[in-house]
Amino acid sequence: MKKNKPYYAVIFTSTRTNVDNGYAEMAEAMETLAKQQPGFLGVESARSAVGITVSYWESLEAISRWKAHTDHVFAQQQGIKDWYSWYKVRICLVEREYDFKKVPS
């Protein structure tokens, strides 16, 4: 995923309840919908005892539009009601990045 810097990262860290009630389907639907939003750049996610999802955005305005999207608001309300025992959202400006990839020998 190519991103021009700087860009924004929304870090959603959470712990789940024992209630599933459509969680996996909603998570997949929200990722699909987010990818269709103007300003969306990408997403990375890991789920275990603590779930971490990082989505990348061109601007704070794009993040605000996503937060207010009707379907996303519904998912947020469902999450508070059923799926999460705790969560935290962090919005960060990414000014620099680097990575490593092992080359097969």
Steps between C-alpha positions, in 0.01 A plus 500: 500500500666820380444800724626854460638634825389637726178305547291393798466172686192417707599236756203311645604280794235287670411207719195297410211365701395136458206607282544437126155591363626575148835658593708334225249590232481861619880531518528376142220731383662803668838426341335468158308826553807686633694404185232680295531829691679803352837544670535137613855370449507152660447284807693250713348288776599243762261332739588299809445581869522863387384604155684769310378648175688783333338683212681759291350822367602799292355762735320572825196593293492153342520346850212718620285403201568129570420538873166663410405256220154361583597133471817558702302678773267198517803267534646722774174485696482121457860473620427696816182299563634149429856449379747708699580507869754777435643695210726796430537701180820688422541730199861558402683694232746271319799699381744218440490124450734214420473124473698178463435202278715188505608390155489123451849351458 
